[in-house]
Amino acid sequence: MIGKIYLLLVLTLLGACAAPPGKPDAGADNRDSLNKMVLIPAGTFTMGADDSTGMADEYPKHTVDIDGFWMDEHEVTNAEFARFVAATGYVTTAEKPISKEELLASLPPGTPEPDSSALADMMKPGALVFTPPDHAVPFNDISQWWSFVAGATWRHPAGPGSNIDKRDNEPVTQVSWLDAQAYAKWAGKRLPTEAEWEYAARGGLAGKIYPWGTEALTSGKPKANTWNGNFPYNNTKTDGYYGLAPVKSYSPNGYQLYDMSGNVWEWCEDWYDANYYIQGEKGVKNPGGPAAAFDPDDPGQAKRVIRGGSFMCSDEYCRGYRVSARMKSTPESGLANLGFRCVRSLGQH
């Protein structure tokens, strides 16, 4: 994934969370009580791709020990995020203009400074919106289905003409890693580490590709909100939804967690390093991720890990709904298919 500022540049150049059950919560004051937390037991699991379909950054498999923790049973919703904003007056990244200095600093070395008109457009508040074509397009050109839209925010996820009316139970989107961190702190929680996220997504199953086991996504009853049909121009809605689905629309995994596959990608705490597994993790108990970020596809942009896939993932493109699938985005990015859920350590207050 590419950050808001950098993708905007690319497109321009192309022409264009609650107290755990039974646990007192002195820290969070029950501020996000709409989202029940479930206990994820301590355990050991094998992290990484379970078959040959994984990407290079999912290998090698390695053993990790995880302490028990509490996790939101579903992604943070529009209603929950609205409570946070109402209580704090928080302004998200997508709602803030980009300074000229910040914009110019983000450009690759040697890039000519855009003219004043282009600069003005690029500095407006906004976020990336899914704008699918009506025909087949090459998968190596994301500008065919992503557009920077001025005025796109969590309240208006597709731009100024959109809203979240009657969508209280859908996952909040267009929130950056920075926004997710702010919410988690307010709620007395934190973001999950990448290892915690994968361990929880597996739901107690060992060596399985999906949170539900090994049955193919397209077999049997709908199991997750993904892209059905031909991406990005034809969605047959076999799973019941074209875009976002309300949380808890599908069966939970073995830990009673919903939407650990599909719907929206979810922010994790860790920096993303494509070589992290290859280099060997710095400790196999409760790993916290690499000390710095590295994305060989975009080395100039430091990124955080995102997990779980989204409604845009399909068998022919992305396949991010596998439990081991790793993706990344810059901490400032707002995307129409990216949200988050929170966790709390057993001793956290």
N, C-alpha and C positions, 0 to 999 in steps of 0.2 A: 504494500500500500504506500501511497505517497502523500506527504503532508499537504495541508491546505495551501500554503504559500508556494511550495515547489510545484505541485500539480497545476496550480493556477498559472504559473510561469510556463509550464509545458504546454498547457492548452492555448495560452496566448501565442506562443511561438508557432504552434501548429495552425493558428488562424482562428484561432478562435476568439437505613437498613435496620431492625427491631431487636429487643431482648430475646435471647434463646429461651425456649420453653423451660419454665421452672428455675430460671436463673435471674437473680436480681440484676438490675441494670442501672447502677448509679451514674454511669458515665454518659449514657446516651439519652437518658430521660424519656425513653420510649418514643423517640422522635420519628422513627420510621416503622411504626408497629404494624403497618399494612403488610410488611414482608416478613413472614415467619422464617426463623432460622432453624436449620436442622443440624444435628450433631454428626460430624464426619469422624469415624473412629480412627485412632492411630493404626498404622500398618506399614507394610513394606510392599512395593509394587515395582514392576519393570516398566520404565518410562521410555517412550519412543515407538516407532512404527512397528506394527505387528505383522505386516506382510510387505510385498514388493511394491505396493502402490504408493508408499510414502515418498516425500520429497527428500532431497539430500540432507537438509537440516534436521530431519527426524531420526537420523542414525548416528552412532550405534545405540541399540537398546542398552539401558543401564539400570541398575537397581537403586532405588531411592527409599529411604525411611521417612515417614511423615508422622509428626505428632498429631493428635486429634485437634479438631477446630470446629467452629460453627460456621455455617455458610447459608446465605440467603437461598431460600428454596426456588426463587425465580429471579429474573433480571429486574433491576430497579425500573419502576414504571413511571409514566408521565405524572400520575397522581402523586407518587412518592417524591419525585423530583420537584414538583410544584410546591409541596409542603416545605421542602428545604429552601427553595427560593423565597417563598413567602415569609419564612422565619428569619432569613438572613439578609435578604436583598442581594443575593449573589448574582453577579453578571458573568455569563459564560464566555469562553474564548470566542465563539462564533459571533457574539454580540458586540465585540470590541473591534474598532478599526485597527488596521495594521499600520504601524509607523513607517515612514519612508526608510529610516535607518534599518529597521528590522527586515523590511522587504529586500533592500539592496544587499544586506548581509547574507540573505538566504540564496542569492543567485550564485550559480556555479562560477568559478574563477574565469575571467575573460569575457563574461557575458556583457554585451553593451547595455548601458542603462536605458530602460524603456522611455519613450517620450512621455511628456507630462500627462497626456490624455490617458495613455495606457496605465501609467502609474496611479492616476486617480481611481480608475476602475479596480485595479488590483489591491488598493488599500481599503476598500470598502469592507464593512463587516459582512460575513457570510460563511457558507460552508459548502461541502461537496454534495451534490444531489444526483440520484440515479435518474438518468434521462435516456431510457432505452430507445434504440432505433426500431423501425418496423421491418427490418430485413437483416440477413446474415452479415456479420462484419468480422474482420480478423481479430483473434483474441489477443494479439500483441499490441493493440492500440486502445488503451483504456479510455481515451478521450471520446470513443464512439458511444460510451454509455455513462460516463461521469462528466458533470459540468459544475464549475464553481458558480453558485447562485448567490448574488448579493441579497442579504435579508433572510437567508435560510438559517434558522436557529432551532433549538429544541421545541419552541412553541410553534414554529412554522417550518417543519422539517423539509418540505419540498420548495420553500421559498415564500415570499410575502402573501401569495394567494392561497396558501394552505394553512391548516390549523390542526389542533389535537382535540377538537370538540368531540365528545363521545368516544374518546380513545384513551380514557384514564388507565385502562389495564394493558395497554401496549407498552413495550419497552421504550424508555426514553432514548432518543437518538440525538445526533448532532452535538454530543458532549465529548470534550477532549479528555485526555488522561488527566490533565490538570483539574478539570471540572469533576471528574470521578473521584479524584483524591480529596477535593474540598467536601464533596458530599459524604464520603466515607468518614472523614474526620468529624464532621458535624454529627454523624450518626453513631459515633463511638466505635467505629469499625475500621477496616482497612481493605485494600484490594488484595486479592489472592496472589500468591506467587504462582509462577507457571507450573511448578511441580504440584502444588496444592490443587490447582485447577484441574490438571490431567488426572490426578488421583481421584478427585471427587467425581469427575466426568465418567470414569470407568465404573463407578457404582458398585465396587466390590468384585467385578468380573476381571479375570486375568487373561491376557492375550487376545482380547476381542477388539474388533475394528471400530465398533460403534458403542454408544452408551447402552443400547439394548441388546448387544451381542454381535452376531455375524450375519443375520438376515439382511439381504440387500435392501437399500433404501426404498426401492420401487416395488418390493414384494410385500404382500400382505397389507395390513391396514396402514394408513399414514402414521409415520413415527416422528416426523419433524417437519418444520416449515422450511422448505428448500425450493429450488427452481425446478419445475417440472416442464419438460418440453425442450425447446431449443433456446439456449442462452445467446444473446440477451433480448431477443425480439419476440419470442413466443412462449408464454407460460400457460400451460394447460390447467393449472390450479388443481391438480390431482389431490394435493394435500389440503385443499379447501381455501387457500389464500393466495393472492397475487403478491402482495407485499408483506408487511408486518402482520403477525398474528397476536392476539391477546396472550399474555403469559398463561401457562398451565393449559394450553389448548391440546396438548398431547400427553401421553402417559409419562410418568417420571421414571428415572433410572432406579437402580437398586438402593440408592441412598435417599430416595424420594426428592430428588432434585429435578426440576423441570427445565426444558430447553437448553440442555447442555450440548445440544446439536442443533444447528440452524437458528432461525429467527434473526438474531443479531450477533455479530462478533462481540466478544467481551474483553475489556481491558484487564491486563494483569500488571502486577507491580514491576516485573523484571524488565531490564534492558534486553533488546533482541541482539543476539550475536549468532550468525549463521553457523559458526564453527564451534559453538559452545559444547555440544555433545562430543564432537570429535576431540577437542582439546582436553576433555575430562572436567567434570564439575568439581568445584572447590569444596569438597565434602559431600557425602551422600545422604546426610541427615538434614532434612528441612533446607534444601538448597535455596539460596536467594537469587540465583541468576548471576550473570557475568558482571564484572565491575564496570564495563563500558559496552557501548553498542557497536555493532558492525554489520552492515548490510552490503554485500558485494555488488548488488544490483544498483545501489544508490549510496555509495560510501560517504557522501557529503552530508547526509541527514541521519542524525541519531534517532533511533526508533525504540518504542516499547512493544512488548509482546501483546498480541491479541489472539484469542482462542475461540473455538466453537463453531465457526462458520456462520452463515446467515441465509436469509431467504433468497440470496442471489447465487448460492452455491448449487452446483449440479454435477452429474456424473461426467459431463463433457467439459466442464470448466470449474476449477477451484477444488472441489471435493473437500472443502474445509470442515465438513461435518464429522470427519473421522476424529476419534478422541486424541490421536497423536499429532494432528495437523497443526502446524505453527504458521502464524502470519504476523505482520508487524505494521506499525504506523507511527508517525511522529507524534510526540505528546500534545502538540497543539491542534491536531487534526479533529475536525468534526465531519462525520460521515452519516449518511442516511441509513446505514446498516450496521452501525457500531454503537453498543451500549456497554453495560457493566453490571456486575453484582458484587456484593461485599462479603467479607468473612470477618470472623473475630477469633483470636486465639483464646484458648480456654481460660487463661488468666488475665485477659485483657479487660480493662474497665474504661 
